[in-house]
């Protein structure tokens, strides 16, 4: 049986955490620069996600 490469898996988890942290920092910076704009974008994103969910349910 093959040995698990724990170092590789750990590195991948670290990269994913770093990517998430950078994305969060970018969103925070955008929200700080454009307070009203960031909120409306989030609402639009949520609305589009809901629309996609509903579209998937009607295919039954």
PELIN-V360847 format. One record per run of one state. SS is the DSSP state (@ for helix, = for strand, . for the rest). FROM is the first residue (numbers start at 1). LEN is the number of residues. If there is no record, write none. Layout:
ss=SS from=FROM len=LEN
ss=SS from=FROM len=LEN
This chain:
ss=. from=1 len=5
ss=@ from=6 len=28
ss=. from=34 len=1
ss=@ from=35 len=23
ss=. from=58 len=3
